[in-house]
């Protein structure tokens, strides 16, 4: 069926418009990182600034951004590991075992997704204070390490695995742990990558919880360090943009490394 040219070009125009809206702030950020304050507000996006790399070198000399970076990487990787391990165990239980109360357990687990961190932040802080974790890596890393969405994604992926594979392994004498690690997890690897990327990005951008528990500067994560830098030097927009580029690079590299599996897993999980 022949469609009019306008009907064929409209989806492309919408995609191009959305791409421009999305990429413009990134292009502005990169351009401003190489300009002085006067050039940022007097020159266009395509003009080269005269600041060069000085915004990067001067900003990194004013704050311990390498420490902030290591704290952010540690918090994100711990959260990814905890979410995948606990998500795999809970997802396998909910997907492949039938027991009394399984439906209620699943409902309570998935309902907890609707509770925002802001609603429980005070009792959570009182809890870590009672444990003696205040202003420590344990408080920074553990209370918010687990992402419940990981259970949902892995459970949905495991439901698609035919039970015949698992029954055959049980007949051959494999333990449930061996079945999960050697058979189930390799078959849901794209969904595991989806959980890893989403969890890494969520914790990388986390601000509220580190702000509450990390009063020591050596415990601050990169978003906290960037916010403190911006408030102290809020007139140096070129330096702020240079620090912003530094904070965006790790998440971009992480996504680029797993892009193929992420798209496959997103399609399989039906969230694309």
One Martini backbone bead per residue (centre of mass of N, CA, C, O) as a GRO file, in nm:
protein
  272
    1UNK     BB    1   0.094   0.039   0.025
    2UNK     BB    2   0.065   0.367  -0.056
    3UNK     BB    3   0.224   0.640   0.090
    4UNK     BB    4   0.256   0.939   0.168
    5UNK     BB    5   0.522   1.139   0.213
    6UNK     BB    6   0.430   1.269   0.481
    7UNK     BB    7   0.383   0.998   0.633
    8UNK     BB    8   0.686   0.900   0.604
    9UNK     BB    9   0.831   1.169   0.731
   10UNK     BB   10   0.714   1.213   1.016
   11UNK     BB   11   0.875   1.010   1.191
   12UNK     BB   12   1.153   1.131   1.117
   13UNK     BB   13   1.098   1.416   1.228
   14UNK     BB   14   1.051   1.331   1.521
   15UNK     BB   15   1.328   1.202   1.568
   16UNK     BB   16   1.500   1.449   1.502
   17UNK     BB   17   1.376   1.637   1.713
   18UNK     BB   18   1.446   1.461   1.959
   19UNK     BB   19   1.753   1.455   1.910
   20UNK     BB   20   1.802   1.757   1.937
   21UNK     BB   21   1.690   1.791   2.224
   22UNK     BB   22   1.896   1.585   2.350
   23UNK     BB   23   2.184   1.696   2.229
   24UNK     BB   24   2.210   1.997   2.295
   25UNK     BB   25   2.305   1.994   2.596
   26UNK     BB   26   2.563   1.833   2.535
   27UNK     BB   27   2.690   2.031   2.335
   28UNK     BB   28   2.692   2.272   2.532
   29UNK     BB   29   2.872   2.144   2.747
   30UNK     BB   30   3.122   2.096   2.572
   31UNK     BB   31   3.159   2.386   2.472
   32UNK     BB   32   3.176   2.530   2.761
   33UNK     BB   33   3.437   2.374   2.868
   34UNK     BB   34   3.619   2.573   2.645
   35UNK     BB   35   3.524   2.835   2.802
   36UNK     BB   36   3.453   3.130   2.900
   37UNK     BB   37   3.219   3.316   3.042
   38UNK     BB   38   3.197   3.527   2.815
   39UNK     BB   39   3.175   3.315   2.577
   40UNK     BB   40   2.918   3.159   2.654
   41UNK     BB   41   2.726   3.443   2.621
   42UNK     BB   42   2.860   3.545   2.317
   43UNK     BB   43   2.862   3.264   2.181
   44UNK     BB   44   2.829   3.001   1.999
   45UNK     BB   45   2.825   2.660   1.968
   46UNK     BB   46   3.058   2.645   1.728
   47UNK     BB   47   3.257   2.791   1.892
   48UNK     BB   48   3.575   2.836   2.000
   49UNK     BB   49   3.747   2.841   2.276
   50UNK     BB   50   4.016   2.980   2.493
   51UNK     BB   51   4.051   2.776   2.745
   52UNK     BB   52   4.050   2.486   2.692
   53UNK     BB   53   4.189   2.277   2.953
   54UNK     BB   54   4.167   2.467   3.209
   55UNK     BB   55   3.895   2.380   3.333
   56UNK     BB   56   3.993   2.098   3.413
   57UNK     BB   57   4.253   2.158   3.581
   58UNK     BB   58   4.129   2.363   3.786
   59UNK     BB   59   3.893   2.189   3.902
   60UNK     BB   60   4.076   1.942   4.002
   61UNK     BB   61   4.236   2.133   4.215
   62UNK     BB   62   3.971   2.196   4.417
   63UNK     BB   63   3.893   1.883   4.410
   64UNK     BB   64   3.848   1.529   4.501
   65UNK     BB   65   3.745   1.365   4.231
   66UNK     BB   66   3.875   1.086   4.255
   67UNK     BB   67   3.733   1.008   4.517
   68UNK     BB   68   3.447   1.042   4.415
   69UNK     BB   69   3.471   0.835   4.189
   70UNK     BB   70   3.537   0.584   4.361
   71UNK     BB   71   3.277   0.594   4.530
   72UNK     BB   72   3.080   0.565   4.293
   73UNK     BB   73   3.186   0.299   4.182
   74UNK     BB   74   3.150   0.134   4.439
   75UNK     BB   75   2.845   0.179   4.478
   76UNK     BB   76   2.756   0.068   4.200
   77UNK     BB   77   2.889  -0.219   4.211
   78UNK     BB   78   2.757  -0.318   4.470
   79UNK     BB   79   2.467  -0.289   4.368
   80UNK     BB   80   2.490  -0.481   4.130
   81UNK     BB   81   2.569  -0.734   4.287
   82UNK     BB   82   2.330  -0.745   4.485
   83UNK     BB   83   2.098  -0.739   4.276
   84UNK     BB   84   2.174  -0.996   4.116
   85UNK     BB   85   2.182  -1.205   4.341
   86UNK     BB   86   1.901  -1.147   4.475
   87UNK     BB   87   1.735  -1.144   4.211
   88UNK     BB   88   1.794  -1.437   4.126
   89UNK     BB   89   1.685  -1.582   4.376
   90UNK     BB   90   1.399  -1.454   4.378
   91UNK     BB   91   1.321  -1.507   4.082
   92UNK     BB   92   1.349  -1.816   4.092
   93UNK     BB   93   1.141  -1.865   4.313
   94UNK     BB   94   0.893  -1.717   4.170
   95UNK     BB   95   0.913  -1.882   3.887
   96UNK     BB   96   0.986  -2.215   3.991
   97UNK     BB   97   0.799  -2.199   4.254
   98UNK     BB   98   0.554  -2.372   4.458
   99UNK     BB   99   0.396  -2.196   4.728
  100UNK     BB  100   0.282  -2.086   5.009
  101UNK     BB  101   0.258  -1.738   4.949
  102UNK     BB  102   0.385  -1.647   4.675
  103UNK     BB  103   0.191  -1.422   4.589
  104UNK     BB  104   0.235  -1.240   4.838
  105UNK     BB  105   0.536  -1.204   4.808
  106UNK     BB  106   0.530  -1.077   4.526
  107UNK     BB  107   0.350  -0.836   4.600
  108UNK     BB  108   0.535  -0.711   4.820
  109UNK     BB  109   0.781  -0.674   4.647
  110UNK     BB  110   0.650  -0.499   4.413
  111UNK     BB  111   0.521  -0.280   4.600
  112UNK     BB  112   0.797  -0.155   4.701
  113UNK     BB  113   0.847   0.020   4.445
  114UNK     BB  114   0.634   0.254   4.540
  115UNK     BB  115   0.851   0.330   4.751
  116UNK     BB  116   1.009   0.596   4.833
  117UNK     BB  117   1.292   0.708   4.976
  118UNK     BB  118   1.169   0.964   5.115
  119UNK     BB  119   0.969   0.792   5.305
  120UNK     BB  120   1.236   0.618   5.452
  121UNK     BB  121   1.486   0.791   5.539
  122UNK     BB  122   1.458   0.822   5.847
  123UNK     BB  123   1.444   0.524   5.945
  124UNK     BB  124   1.707   0.450   5.795
  125UNK     BB  125   1.890   0.638   5.954
  126UNK     BB  126   1.824   0.523   6.238
  127UNK     BB  127   1.930   0.241   6.175
  128UNK     BB  128   2.231   0.311   6.108
  129UNK     BB  129   2.278   0.451   6.379
  130UNK     BB  130   2.223   0.198   6.560
  131UNK     BB  131   2.465   0.035   6.407
  132UNK     BB  132   2.714   0.243   6.366
  133UNK     BB  133   2.724   0.370   6.044
  134UNK     BB  134   2.789   0.648   6.061
  135UNK     BB  135   2.994   0.773   5.842
  136UNK     BB  136   3.015   0.522   5.626
  137UNK     BB  137   3.040   0.275   5.391
  138UNK     BB  138   2.799   0.111   5.487
  139UNK     BB  139   2.592   0.345   5.462
  140UNK     BB  140   2.651   0.408   5.159
  141UNK     BB  141   2.611   0.102   5.031
  142UNK     BB  142   2.376  -0.092   5.162
  143UNK     BB  143   2.074   0.024   5.200
  144UNK     BB  144   2.066   0.096   4.858
  145UNK     BB  145   2.170  -0.160   4.685
  146UNK     BB  146   1.882  -0.265   4.636
  147UNK     BB  147   1.689  -0.359   4.340
  148UNK     BB  148   1.367  -0.460   4.281
  149UNK     BB  149   1.354  -0.461   3.970
  150UNK     BB  150   1.538  -0.708   3.935
  151UNK     BB  151   1.328  -0.922   4.005
  152UNK     BB  152   1.128  -0.868   3.781
  153UNK     BB  153   1.311  -0.911   3.533
  154UNK     BB  154   1.417  -1.199   3.608
  155UNK     BB  155   1.146  -1.338   3.638
  156UNK     BB  156   1.045  -1.293   3.349
  157UNK     BB  157   1.281  -1.446   3.215
  158UNK     BB  158   1.238  -1.724   3.370
  159UNK     BB  159   0.947  -1.787   3.270
  160UNK     BB  160   1.055  -1.850   2.964
  161UNK     BB  161   1.168  -2.105   3.077
  162UNK     BB  162   1.156  -2.421   3.041
  163UNK     BB  163   1.096  -2.674   3.270
  164UNK     BB  164   1.252  -2.908   3.129
  165UNK     BB  165   1.538  -2.819   3.196
  166UNK     BB  166   1.511  -2.842   3.508
  167UNK     BB  167   1.409  -3.133   3.528
  168UNK     BB  168   1.656  -3.264   3.391
  169UNK     BB  169   1.862  -3.168   3.602
  170UNK     BB  170   1.731  -3.308   3.846
  171UNK     BB  171   1.752  -3.598   3.737
  172UNK     BB  172   2.080  -3.564   3.720
  173UNK     BB  173   2.142  -3.418   4.023
  174UNK     BB  174   2.110  -3.127   4.039
  175UNK     BB  175   2.126  -2.851   4.198
  176UNK     BB  176   1.979  -2.551   4.241
  177UNK     BB  177   2.240  -2.388   4.223
  178UNK     BB  178   2.341  -2.519   3.957
  179UNK     BB  179   2.097  -2.443   3.786
  180UNK     BB  180   2.118  -2.138   3.819
  181UNK     BB  181   2.418  -2.095   3.724
  182UNK     BB  182   2.438  -2.302   3.459
  183UNK     BB  183   2.138  -2.245   3.322
  184UNK     BB  184   1.972  -1.985   3.386
  185UNK     BB  185   2.169  -1.741   3.371
  186UNK     BB  186   2.266  -1.775   3.073
  187UNK     BB  187   1.962  -1.740   2.957
  188UNK     BB  188   1.946  -1.433   3.118
  189UNK     BB  189   2.178  -1.234   3.044
  190UNK     BB  190   2.041  -0.982   2.914
  191UNK     BB  191   1.880  -0.916   3.178
  192UNK     BB  192   2.126  -0.876   3.357
  193UNK     BB  193   2.230  -0.630   3.200
  194UNK     BB  194   1.989  -0.450   3.250
  195UNK     BB  195   2.016  -0.445   3.555
  196UNK     BB  196   2.304  -0.333   3.565
  197UNK     BB  197   2.259  -0.065   3.414
  198UNK     BB  198   2.026   0.050   3.586
  199UNK     BB  199   2.171   0.035   3.860
  200UNK     BB  200   2.420   0.200   3.794
  201UNK     BB  201   2.270   0.460   3.713
  202UNK     BB  202   2.108   0.504   3.974
  203UNK     BB  203   2.363   0.519   4.169
  204UNK     BB  204   2.525   0.737   4.023
  205UNK     BB  205   2.274   0.958   4.069
  206UNK     BB  206   2.279   0.956   4.359
  207UNK     BB  207   2.196   1.196   4.639
  208UNK     BB  208   2.035   1.180   4.904
  209UNK     BB  209   2.178   0.954   5.068
  210UNK     BB  210   2.472   1.063   5.059
  211UNK     BB  211   2.395   1.338   5.191
  212UNK     BB  212   2.316   1.209   5.474
  213UNK     BB  213   2.581   1.000   5.533
  214UNK     BB  214   2.813   1.202   5.391
  215UNK     BB  215   3.000   1.423   5.577
  216UNK     BB  216   3.251   1.324   5.470
  217UNK     BB  217   3.455   1.403   5.207
  218UNK     BB  218   3.570   1.101   5.157
  219UNK     BB  219   3.249   0.992   5.103
  220UNK     BB  220   3.191   1.128   4.857
  221UNK     BB  221   3.030   1.165   4.571
  222UNK     BB  222   3.010   1.300   4.265
  223UNK     BB  223   2.742   1.461   4.295
  224UNK     BB  224   2.832   1.605   4.556
  225UNK     BB  225   3.090   1.735   4.444
  226UNK     BB  226   2.948   1.896   4.219
  227UNK     BB  227   2.761   2.062   4.402
  228UNK     BB  228   2.984   2.192   4.575
  229UNK     BB  229   3.133   2.323   4.339
  230UNK     BB  230   2.896   2.495   4.231
  231UNK     BB  231   2.849   2.666   4.494
  232UNK     BB  232   3.151   2.777   4.515
  233UNK     BB  233   3.166   2.813   4.164
  234UNK     BB  234   2.901   2.947   4.009
  235UNK     BB  235   3.063   3.138   3.789
  236UNK     BB  236   3.217   2.874   3.663
  237UNK     BB  237   3.090   2.723   3.397
  238UNK     BB  238   3.326   2.576   3.260
  239UNK     BB  239   3.397   2.398   3.509
  240UNK     BB  240   3.125   2.267   3.548
  241UNK     BB  241   3.123   2.128   3.266
  242UNK     BB  242   3.380   1.964   3.306
  243UNK     BB  243   3.270   1.797   3.545
  244UNK     BB  244   3.025   1.681   3.395
  245UNK     BB  245   3.184   1.516   3.192
  246UNK     BB  246   3.329   1.341   3.401
  247UNK     BB  247   3.051   1.215   3.511
  248UNK     BB  248   2.952   1.090   3.221
  249UNK     BB  249   3.164   0.881   3.124
  250UNK     BB  250   3.118   0.612   3.284
  251UNK     BB  251   2.821   0.557   3.191
  252UNK     BB  252   2.884   0.552   2.891
  253UNK     BB  253   3.087   0.316   2.896
  254UNK     BB  254   2.903   0.107   3.030
  255UNK     BB  255   2.687   0.107   2.807
  256UNK     BB  256   2.873   0.048   2.561
  257UNK     BB  257   2.972  -0.236   2.663
  258UNK     BB  258   2.636  -0.335   2.689
  259UNK     BB  259   2.444  -0.266   2.451
  260UNK     BB  260   2.366  -0.530   2.312
  261UNK     BB  261   2.248  -0.676   2.566
  262UNK     BB  262   2.050  -0.455   2.649
  263UNK     BB  263   1.862  -0.468   2.402
  264UNK     BB  264   1.793  -0.768   2.423
  265UNK     BB  265   1.677  -0.753   2.713
  266UNK     BB  266   1.459  -0.537   2.666
  267UNK     BB  267   1.299  -0.699   2.461
  268UNK     BB  268   1.250  -0.954   2.635
  269UNK     BB  269   1.109  -0.778   2.876
  270UNK     BB  270   0.918  -0.552   2.743
  271UNK     BB  271   1.065  -0.234   2.780
  272UNK     BB  272   1.098  -0.093   2.485
   0.00000   0.00000   0.00000
